[in-house]
Amino acid sequence: MKNLNRKIILIFTLMMSAALSFSASASEYEDGDVIVVLRPAEVSGGTVASSAFRAASFAASEGAWVKETYPELSESGSGLYTVIHSDTRDAKEFAEELKNNPEVLAASPNYRVYATTTPTEPTVNATDTWGLFSIDAPSVWDTSTGSRNIYVAVIDTGIDYSNPDLADNINFAYSTGTDTHGHGTHVAGIIGAYGNNGVGVAGVNWRVQLIGVRALADNGGGTIADVINGINYVTDLIANKGVNIKAVNMSFETYISLVPSHDNFVKDPFWRALKDLDVLNKAVIVVAAGNYSQTVGQPTTKKQGNMIPGAGYYVYPASFEGIDNMITVGALNSDGSLANFSNKGANIAAPGVSILSTYLQSRTSCVKADGVSLHTISGTSMAAPFVSGAAALLASIKPDLTAYQLKRAILGGSRASSSEQVEASSGESIFNLSDAYDYQKTYAGNATLMPATPPTNTEYSDYTAHAVISKPSYYEEYKNGDGGSDSSSGGGGGGCNAGSGFFAVGIFAPFVMYVKRRKINI
C-alpha cells in the first residue's frame, strides 16, 4: 500500500510539473522572473559575497528571492545584475514597479528568446558551399586562413566536441558545454570548420579558436537571463582573463513589446549587458536579424506562429540602438536577393539559404562517408556566422584593430545590392569579405574613418559603465569621425532529429540559487 501511495504521489508530482512547464512555455516571459540591474554600490572593493548579499537583501525587501546573479558583469559593468523571482506577482507588472525604485537602473521580465531555421535534407555538392564563394573568401585565404591567437565566442547551444571538422579549433578550456541540439555546431562550422584537412567543409576561418558558450538548452530553449549569463561569461573572459575574443556570434531572436527608445533601452537589462560588453571595444557583436519577414526596429502587425505574440512587438536584440560594435545580418539567397523569411532593415546581408556546415556526430542520418556529420540549414542564424568568421579572419591579418575598426571594415567594404528585392527591403548592403579586406588595407591607419575608440551616439552619452576596463572617451561623441551604424539581431537552426530538454541547479555561496536553462528555440 505504501508503494502504491508513493507511485500515486510521484505521478501527481510529474503531472503538476508538466502542467507548470506547459503554462510557463505558453507565456512570452518566465512566470515571476524579473532581471534587475541595481545601481553600483557606493563603496568600492565589494566582493562576490557582498554583491550576493545585496541582491538577496533587495529581493527580500520586494517580497522576492534571488534566482541568479552575474558577478563578472556586476564587477566590471554598469551595475549589479541579478534575476529575482516572485511567487505571487506578474513579472511584467513587477518590472515596471521596480523601474521606479531609486536603487534600480534597469528591470525587465525574463522574456523568452528564439532562433528559427528552415532545414533541408543534407547534401554534399559544389553548390552547398556557395556562400564561401559568394563573399569571395578564397581571395582572402591567399593572405590568411586565420590565427590560433584569435578567438570567437559562439553564444548558442554549445558545440559538438566530437565533430572531427571542429575538434582542432574548439578551445576546450573556455567552452562551457557540448551541443546536443545541433544549432551551435552548425553555426560554429560556418565560422571555423577546420580547413584543408581533407574532410567535411571549410569555415570562413580555418585556424581560429572557437569558444562554445552554452546559453540555449538541448531543445534550443532559453530566456534572456540565459543569454545575459552567456554575455556575463564572455565579458569575464575578455575583461578579466585577457582572452583575445574578436567576435561574439549571437544567432537568436525574441519578439517583445519593448518600444525602441533611449529611455527604454537604458532601463533594459539585456541592452545594458550588451553595452557593457560593447564598451570594452574588443569584440564585434554579430547578431542575426530574424526569420519572420519583419522589419528591424518596427512593430509587428499581427500574431505569427509561436514566435510573434501579436501586433506591437519588436525583434530583439536586432532592434537595439546605441551598441557601437554590433552588426545585424540578414539572409541572402544564392542569387543575391534577400531570402523571403529574412527580416529587413539589417546592417548587411550575407549567405543564409541552404548552407552546408558541421552538425551533431550523433545524428547518423547526417554523417557523410568521410566521418564528418554535415547538414544543410537556412536562416539568418546561418548568415551571421559568415560575418563573425570574417571579423576574426580580418583580425588575424591586422591583430591590433579594435572592434569598431573591424566593424567599419566589414560595413565599409560591403557592396550596394543589385537586387531590387534587397534594395526595397531597407537598403541592406551585400557583405563581401574581399572588399572588407581591401577597405581595411586602405583605411586601417586612418583615425578619421576608423577611430581607435568607438563613438557612442550622443543620445546615449549619459550611459556610463561601472569600473569597466576602458577609457572615458568610450562614452563621449567622437568629434573627428562618422558615427558608424547602429545595429541589431535575430535567429536560425534545427534538423536531422531534434534534441531533448536541459535543467541545471547551481549553488552560489552564501545563498542557494536555482539556475535554470530554459527554452530558446533556434
N, C-alpha and C positions, 0 to 999 in steps of 0.2 A: 504493500500500500504506500509506503514511504517513497519507493522508487517511482510509482505512478504519479504521486503528488509532485515529485521533482520534475518529472517529464512534463506534466501539465504546466508547472511554473516556467520551465525552460521554453516551451512552445509559446506561452503567453508573452514572455520576455522578447523572444525573437519576432513575434508578430508586432509588438509595440515598437521595437527598434525599426522594423521595416516600415511601419506606418509613419514614424517620425522622420525617417530618411526620405520617404516619398514626399511628405509635406514640405520638408525643407527644400528639396530639389525643385519643387513647383514654384518657389518664390524666386524673385530676382536677386535676393540677398540672403545671407545666412541669418536665421532667426536669432535675434538678441545680440548679435555681434556688432560692435562699433570699433572702427580703427580710429585711434586718437593720437594726436601729436601734442604733447604738453610743452609749455614754454621751458626753455633751458633753466636749470637751477641757478640761482644767483651765486652760489658757492662753487668754485671750480674744484676739479680733482675728485669728483664723485666716483664711486666705484660701481661695478655692475650690481652689487648687492644693494647699494643705496638707491640706485635707479629703480631696481625691482621693488624696493620698499616704498618709494614714492609712488610708483604706478599702482601698487596694491592699496596704498592709503587713499589715493584719488578714487580708485574704483569703489572702494568701500564707502567713501563719502557720497557716492552716487547710487548706492544700493546695488552695486555690481561686483564682479570679480574678474581678475586678470586671467586671460586665456593665453596670451603670448606677448613677449617683448622682443625688441630688435636692438640689442646692445651696441652693435657697431654703428648703425645709423644714429643711434641716440648719442654716442660718444663724439662722432665726427660730423654729424649733420646739424639740422636747424632746430632740433628739439628732441624730446623723449618720446619715442614711438612705442605704442602698445596696442593690443587688442583687448578690449574689455567686453564682458558679456553680462546681460541682464536676463534673468529667467522670466521676467514679467512684462518687459516693455518692448514696444515695437522699435526695431533698430533705426528705422528712418526718422521717426519722431525723436528718439533718444539722441541721435546725432545732431539734429537741428537744435535741440535744447543745449547740448554741450558746446556748440559754437558760440553761445552767449556767455560761457564761463570764462572769466578773465585768465584762468590758467591754461586754456585750450587755444592752440594755434590752428589746429585743423581737426575735423572729425567727419567721418562718413560711415554709412553702413558697409558691411563687408560684402560688396557686390560680387556676384559670380562672374567669372571671366571665361570666354570661349574662343577656341580657334577651330576653324572649319576647313574641310577639304572636299575635293571631288576625286575620289580614287578611280583608277582604271586597272585593267589587268597588266601585270608586269611583262614587259617585252625587252629584248636587247637587240638593238639595231642602230644604224648610224643616225637616224632621226631622233633617237631618245636622248642624245647629248646635244641637241640643237642649241640649248641655252648657252653653253660654253662658247660656241662659235658665234652666237648672236651678239654677245658682249665683247667679242674679239679678244677673249682670254689668251689664245695661243700666241698672239703677237707680243703680249707682255711676259709670257713664260720664257721667251728668249732672254729676258733681262733677269727675271727672278721667278722661282716657283715657291717662294715662301722662306720662312726662317723659324728655326726652333726656339728663337728668343721672343717670338711674338705669340700672344695668347688671344683666343676668342672665347668668351663665355656664352653658352647657349642656355638660356633660362627656358626650360621646356619640360619634357617628360623624362629627361635623362638621356644617356647614350648607351647603346648596347656594347658593352666592353668586349664581347666575344666576336663581333664582326671583324673578319680579317682585314678588311679595307680601311678600318678606322683604328685598330688596336695600336698601331705605331704612332698615331697622332693624338691619342687621348692622354691627357695628363691625369693619371690616376690619383696623384697626391691631393689635387684640389677638387676633383669631381665628387659630387655628393650622392650619387646613386645611379644604378644601372637602369636602362629603359626596358619596360615590359609592354609598352604600348606601340611604339614604332615611330611616332611623330618626331621626337627629338633626334632619333637616329637618322631619319631621312633628312632633316634639316642639317645635321652635322656633316653628312656626306656631301651635301652641296657646298658647304663651306670648305671642308678639308678632308675629303676622302684621299687616301694616300695615292699619289700619282707615280706612274712609271714603274709599278710593281708587277705588271702583267696580269692583274686580276681586278674584277669589279669595275668601278668607274674612277674618274679623277675629279677631285673637287676643284673649285676655283683656286684654292691654295693647297699645294701638295705637301708642304713642310711646315705646318702650323701646330701649335699645341691647343687642343680643344678641351675646354672645361665644361663638363656637363653639370648644370645646376638644376637638380630635380625639384621643380616647383609644382608640376602637374602630375597627377596620380596615374595609376595603371589604366584607368578608363578615360584619360585625358581630362579629368575633372580637377577643379581647384577654385580658389577665390582670389580676390585682390590681396587679401592678407598673405596668401601663399606666395603671390608674386612679390610683394614687399619683402617677404622673408628671403627670396632669391636676390632681390636688389640689395638687401642688407648684407648678404654673404659676399656678393661681388664688390660692394663698397669696401668691405673689410679687406678683401684680397688686394685691392688697389691702394687704399689709403694707409693701411697698417702693415701689410705684408710685402708691399712693393712689387706685386705681380704685374708684369707688363701687358695688361689686357688692353688691346687696341680696338676691340669691337665687342658689343653686347647684343646678341640677337634675341628678339622678343617676338615670336610668331604666334600671337594670340589676340583675341578681341573680346570686348564686352560692350553691351549696349545698356547705358544707364541714363537717367533723366537729368544729370548734371549739365546745366546750360553753360556753354563755354563763355567764360569771362574772367577777368583778372581776380575779382573778389572771390569767386567760387574756386578758382584754382589754388590760390594761396591758402585756402582753408581746407583743401582736399589732401588727405594723407598720401594717396597714390602719386599725385603731382609732386608733392614735396619730396617724396622718396626719390623719384626720378631726377628732380632738380638737385638734390644733394649728391647724387651720382654724377650728374651733368657738370656741376661746378668744379669737379676735380680736373676736368679738361684732359682726361687720359684716354677715354674710350668713346667711340662713336656708338650711339644708341640707335639700333636699326629695328624698326617695328613694321609689321605687316599692316596694310591699310584696311583689311577686312574683306569678306567674301559675300556681301549681301546686296551688291549693286546700289549701295547708298552713296552719299557724298560726305566726305570727312568734314566735320565742323557744322553740318547741317542736320536739322531734326528729321527723324523718320516720320512717315505719314500714316503708317498702318502696322498692324501686327504681322510678323513674317516668321513662320515656323516656330521653333522653340527658342530662337535666338533673340528676336526683337519683340518685346512685350506689347508694343502698340505705338501710337503716334507720340512724338515729342521726346524720343530717345536719341542719344548721340553715341557714336562709336568711340571707344577709348581703348588704349591710350592715344589713338590716332588724332583725336580732336584736341589734345593738349597743345597749348601755345606757351612760348617762353622757355622751352627746353632747347638751348642753343645748339647742342651737339646731337640732336635727334633727327633721323631721316625716316620718313614714311614711304613705303614702297607698294605700288600697285602691281598687278599681274598682267603680263603680255602673252598673247598668242604668238606662234612662230612667225606669223606674217607681220608682226609689229603692231597689231591692233590690240586695244585693251580687251582683256577677257570679259565676257558678259557677266561673270559673277563678281568681278573686282569692284571694290569701292572706288569712287572717283575722288579727284582732288588731292592725291598724294603728291609728295615732292617729286618723285621719279617713278618710273615703271620698269620692271625687269622680267625676265622669263618666268612664267608661273603656270604653264599648261603642259601636261604630260611630261613632267620632269622625272627622269630616272635617277635614283640615288640609293644609298645603302638602306637596309631595313633589318628587322629582327632576324637573327640566325635561327630562332626557334620556329619561325614561320616557314615550314618546309616547302610550302607551295611557292615561296618566293626565292628559294635558294637556287642559284644558277650552277652550271656544270663546274665552274672554277671554284666553287665552295663559298662564294660570297652571296649573301642574301641581298637582292635588289628589288625595288618596287617603283612603279610609276604613279605619281600623285600630282594633282593640280591644286593650286591655291595661292593666295598672297603669302601664305606661310612659306611657300617654296621660292617666291620672288625675293623676299627679304634676305635670306642667306647668301644669295648671289652678291648682294651689296656688302654684307658683313665679311664674306671671304675676300672681296675686293679691297675693303678697307685694310684688312690685315696684310694683304699682298703689297699694297702701296706702302704700308708702314715698313715692310721688310726691305724695301728699296731705299727709303729715307726714314730711318728709325726715330729721328728727333722731332718729327712732325707731331703737333698737338692734335687732339681730337677734332678741334674746329678746323684746322688746316686740312685734315683728311676729309672732313665733310665738304669743305669748299672745293677740293679737288674732284670729289665724286659728283657734286652738283654742277660745278663749273665745266666739267668735261662731258656732261650729258648732252644728248642731241635733241634738237627740236623734232617732233614726230612728223612723219609724212602721212600718218594715218588720220583720216577725218574722225574716226571713232575715238582716238585718244585726244585729239585737239578739242573735240566737242565736250570732252568729259571734265574739263577744267584745266587743260593745258599741261598735263604731266609730260615731262621730257623722258626720252628713252635713255636708260643707263647704258654706258659703253665704257668698259674698263680701259681700252686702249686710249680713248680720248681723255679719260680721267688721268691716266699716267702722263700724257702729253701736257695736260693742264698743270699737273704737279711739277713737272720738269721746268715749265716756263715761269710759274708764279710762286713756287715754294719759298723763295727768298724775298718775296715782295710783301712787306708788312702791311701795305695799304689794302691789298686784295686778300691776304691771308694772315690776319693778325695772330700773334702768338697766344693771346688770350681772347676768348670769345666775347663779342659784345652782347651784353644782355639787353633785350628790348627794354627801353626806358620805362615802359609800362610796368615792368617787374623789378625795377631798381630798388623798390622798398623791401624786396626779399633779401634777407641775409642769412647765411648758414652759421651754425654754431661750431666754432673750433674746427672748421674744415681745413684740410691741407691745401690751401690755395691763397692767391693774392686778393686784396680788397678790390682790385680793378676788375675782377670777375663779375662784380655786381654793379659796375658803372658802364655807362654808354661808351663804346669805343668811338672816339672822335674822328679818327682818320680813315675808317673803313666803312664798308657797307654792312648792313645788318645781317646778311645771310638770310636763310629761310627758316621760318618756324616749321615745326614738324609734328608728326602724328603716328597712329598704328592699328592693327587687326590680324587675322588668323589662318590656318590650313593644316591638313594631316589625315591619317587613317589607314585602313586596308589590310588585306591578307590575314583575316581573322583578328578579332579585337581582343583587348586585354580585360582584366577584371578591376576590382577596386583596391584602395590602399588606405590604411588608417594607422597613424602613429601616435604614441603617447610619450611625451618627454617630461623630464623633471628639471626644473630650473631653480637652484638654491637661491634664497632660503625658502621659496614657496613652490608648491606643486602646481604646474601649469599644464594644461592639456593642449597639445599641439596637433591639430587635425589638418590633414591634407585632403581638401575637398574637391569637388568636381569642377574641372575646367575642360571643356570639350575642345578637341582640335580637329 
